Each structure stands twice: as structure tokens, then as C-alpha cells.
């Protein structure tokens, strides 16, 4: 890792497979309101912009109402706290680390590389996922979707990490799984590597034109 002093990671779909328990929580909430359930592929394609937007898309799907109308609806405000309770209960129950994640993060820390999470997931959920999977102590910085007024693809979180550790953009790397991550890194002028197994709104990650597509994060150890 002579080339990078700081590596920043997305969370869902990059370090941890979280979609199954997110699906469970969404359907828990929908059932409470007598609404039809959604399926795993739909949830996979909706992940990336944070909880509120995921619920907007789920409600639009099951009610047939346009997303713009859902965003200003009373139903959205009512279902959000129900989902929050459901996800708190589900968090960690059906998620798992992707291959080589723990071993790679430990090895990078031993090499003196600074590690950060930059996710659009709300802070309370980010912390639970990191805690459940034994990752909390491995990161020097965690930036969640509600840490700053803006979230990815706005580069504020990446810029903050660069400033905190005094690292130039060319000495940092962003590792993610989506066009959101690619756009965030590009806006911050940081190289970006994408993993092909996460949640990219149903699109192939090659279409995001990352600097590299890597099979799993252990490739970082050979960089």
C-alpha cells in the first residue's frame, strides 16, 4: 500500500452485505400499514441514497403513487419511525461481511494506512452494523449520511477525511460499489476502485468508469 495513505470505504454493498435485513425491515413496516411487500431485487436496486429515499421508492412501488408525491405525503412521515424500529431490531440479523474484509482491514491498519467509512447510511445504523460485525475499532473515522448537511455524491465527507489526516487526494483511495461512490470520488479528485458484487441500482459497475474494478478488497494489499 505504498501508494495510499488513506483508504475510504462505502459500507453497504462494499464491506457488508446488508440488503437481506433491510428488506426484512422494509416489509415489517409495509405490513404494519397493510401494504404489499417488496422483493429483494427491488431493495437491492434502491439502496444507496439513504433510508428516506429507499422508503420513498418502496412506497411509490406498492401504492402506485409517484415518488415526488410520496416525498411530501403524510404516509412517509408515519412509516419512517416504524421502519426505524424495525431496522433497529433487524440490524445484524441477516447481514454478513464480504470475503476478505476483516483480514484486509486488519492488514492495512498494521501497515499504518488510515481507514475511513463514508456512507449514506444514517449514523445510528452505521454504528450498529460496524459493532455487530466487529469493524468499529478498525476505522479511524466514520462519516455517515447525517454527519454533514449533504451526503454522497457530494464530496464533503471525503474532503473532511482528507483534511483530518492531511492526505493529498492522489495519496488516497475510495473503495465502493456504485455510481454514487464513483461520482463522490471524482468530485474529490480521489482515485476510485469499485467492487462488482454490491448495490449499483441494477447497473454494471464498469459503466461508472472507475479506475479499477476489483474482485474483493484483498486486492488492496497488492496495490
C-alpha positions in Angstrom: 0.0 0.0 0.0 2.9 2.4 -0.6 0.7 4.3 -3.0 -2.1 5.2 -0.4 -2.0 6.8 3.0 -5.8 6.8 3.4 -8.4 4.4 2.1 -12.1 5.3 2.4 -14.8 2.7 2.1 -18.5 2.7 1.4 -20.4 0.4 3.8 -23.5 -1.3 2.4 -22.6 -3.5 -0.6 -18.9 -2.8 -0.2 -17.9 -4.1 3.3 -21.1 -5.7 4.5 -24.0 -7.4 2.7 -26.9 -5.7 4.4 -29.7 -5.9 1.9 -31.5 -9.0 3.3 -32.1 -7.4 6.7 -33.0 -4.1 5.0 -35.6 -6.0 3.0 -37.0 -7.5 6.2 -37.3 -4.1 7.9 -39.0 -2.5 4.9 -41.5 -5.4 4.7 -42.1 -5.2 8.5 -43.0 -1.6 8.1 -45.2 -2.1 5.0 -47.1 -4.9 6.7 -47.9 -2.6 9.7 -49.7 -0.3 7.2 -51.5 -3.1 5.4 -49.3 -2.6 2.3 -47.9 -5.2 -0.1 -44.4 -6.4 0.4 -41.4 -5.7 -1.9 -38.8 -8.2 -3.0 -35.0 -8.5 -2.6 -34.1 -7.3 -6.1 -36.1 -4.2 -5.7 -34.5 -3.3 -2.4 -31.0 -4.1 -3.8 -31.7 -1.6 -6.6 -33.0 1.1 -4.2 -30.0 1.0 -1.7 -27.5 3.9 -1.9 -29.2 7.2 -1.2 -30.1 6.6 2.5 -33.2 5.3 4.3 -35.6 8.1 3.5 -35.2 7.7 -0.3 -35.4 3.9 0.0 -38.8 4.2 1.7 -39.9 6.7 -0.9 -39.2 4.2 -3.6 -40.8 1.3 -1.7 -44.0 3.3 -1.1 -44.1 4.5 -4.7 -43.8 0.9 -5.8 -46.5 -0.6 -3.6 -49.0 2.4 -3.8 -48.5 3.3 -7.5 -48.1 6.9 -6.4 -45.3 9.0 -8.0 -42.1 9.3 -5.8 -42.4 13.1 -5.8 -45.9 12.9 -4.3 -44.7 10.2 -1.8 -42.0 12.6 -0.6 -44.5 15.1 0.7 -47.1 12.6 1.9 -48.2 12.0 5.5 -47.7 8.3 5.0 -44.0 8.7 4.6 -43.8 10.6 7.9 -45.8 7.9 9.5 -43.9 4.9 8.2 -40.4 6.3 8.9 -40.5 5.7 12.7 -42.0 2.3 12.2 -39.2 1.4 9.8 -36.6 2.8 12.2 -37.9 0.5 15.0 -37.9 -2.5 12.6 -34.4 -1.9 11.3 -33.1 -1.4 14.8 -34.5 -4.9 15.6 -33.3 -6.4 12.3 -29.8 -4.8 12.2 -27.2 -7.5 12.3 -29.6 -10.5 11.9 -29.1 -11.3 8.2 -26.0 -9.3 7.2 -22.5 -10.6 6.8 -19.1 -9.4 5.9 -18.0 -9.8 2.3 -14.9 -12.1 1.6 -11.5 -10.9 2.9 -12.9 -7.7 4.5 -11.8 -8.3 8.1 -8.4 -9.7 7.2 -7.7 -6.9 4.7 -8.7 -4.1 7.1 -6.5 -5.5 9.9 -3.5 -5.8 7.5 -4.0 -2.3 6.2 -4.0 -0.9 9.8 -0.9 -2.9 10.6 0.8 -1.1 7.6 -0.2 2.3 9.0 -2.8 3.1 6.5 -5.6 5.4 7.8 -9.1 3.9 7.2 -12.4 5.6 7.0 -16.0 4.7 6.3 -18.0 7.2 4.1 -21.6 6.0 3.8 -25.1 7.5 3.2 -26.5 5.2 5.9 -27.7 7.1 9.0 -25.2 7.3 11.8 -27.2 5.1 14.3 -27.4 2.3 11.8 -23.9 2.7 10.6 -22.7 2.2 14.2 -24.8 -0.9 14.8 -23.6 -2.5 11.6 -19.9 -1.8 12.4 -20.4 -3.0 16.0 -22.2 -6.2 15.1 -19.5 -7.2 12.6 -16.5 -6.3 14.7 -15.3 -3.4 12.5 -15.6 -0.4 14.8 -12.1 -0.5 16.2 -10.6 -0.8 12.7 -11.7 2.7 11.5 -10.0 6.0 12.3 -13.0 7.9 11.0 -16.7 7.2 10.3 -18.8 9.6 8.2 -22.5 8.7 7.9 -25.3 10.1 5.8 -26.3 12.5 8.5 -22.8 13.6 9.6 -22.9 16.7 7.3 -25.8 18.6 5.7 -25.1 16.8 2.4 -24.3 13.2 1.6 -22.7 11.4 -1.3 -22.2 12.1 -4.2 -21.4 15.5 -2.5 -17.7 15.1 -1.7 -17.9 16.9 1.7 -17.3 13.7 3.6 -14.3 12.7 1.5 -12.9 16.3 1.8 -13.3 16.1 5.5 -11.3 12.9 5.7 -8.5 14.2 3.6 -8.3 17.3 5.7 -8.4 15.4 9.0 -5.5 13.2 8.1 -3.6 15.7 6.0 -3.6 13.5 3.0 -3.5 14.7 -0.6 -6.2 13.4 -2.9 -3.7 11.5 -5.0 -2.5 9.6 -1.9 -6.0 8.5 -1.0 -8.3 5.9 -2.5 -12.1 5.4 -2.4 -13.5 1.9 -2.5 -17.2 1.4 -3.2 -19.8 -0.4 -5.2 -21.8 2.2 -7.1 -22.1 5.2 -9.4 -22.7 7.2 -6.2 -19.3 6.3 -4.9 -17.6 6.9 -8.3 -19.2 10.3 -8.5 -18.2 11.2 -5.0 -14.5 10.2 -5.5 -14.3 12.0 -8.8 -15.7 15.2 -7.3 -13.0 15.0 -4.6 -10.3 14.1 -7.2 -9.6 10.8 -5.4 -9.0 7.5 -7.3 -11.9 5.1 -7.1 -12.0 1.3 -7.2 -15.3 -0.4 -7.4 -16.4 -3.9 -6.3 -18.8 -5.8 -8.7 -21.0 -7.5 -6.0 -22.8 -4.7 -4.3 -25.8 -2.4 -5.0 -25.4 -0.2 -8.0 -29.1 0.4 -8.8 -29.1 -2.6 -11.1 -26.3 -1.3 -13.3 -22.9 -2.9 -14.1 -20.1 -1.1 -12.2 -18.0 -0.9 -15.4 -20.4 1.7 -16.6 -19.3 4.0 -13.8 -15.8 4.1 -15.3 -13.8 3.5 -12.1 -10.0 3.4 -12.1 -10.3 -0.3 -11.3 -12.9 -3.0 -10.7 -11.6 -5.4 -8.1 -12.9 -8.9 -7.2 -12.6 -8.3 -3.4 -10.9 -5.9 -1.2 -7.8 -8.1 -0.6 -6.5 -6.7 -3.9 -5.7 -3.6 -1.8 -2.9 -5.5 -0.2 -1.1 -6.0 -3.5 -1.6 -2.4 -4.7 
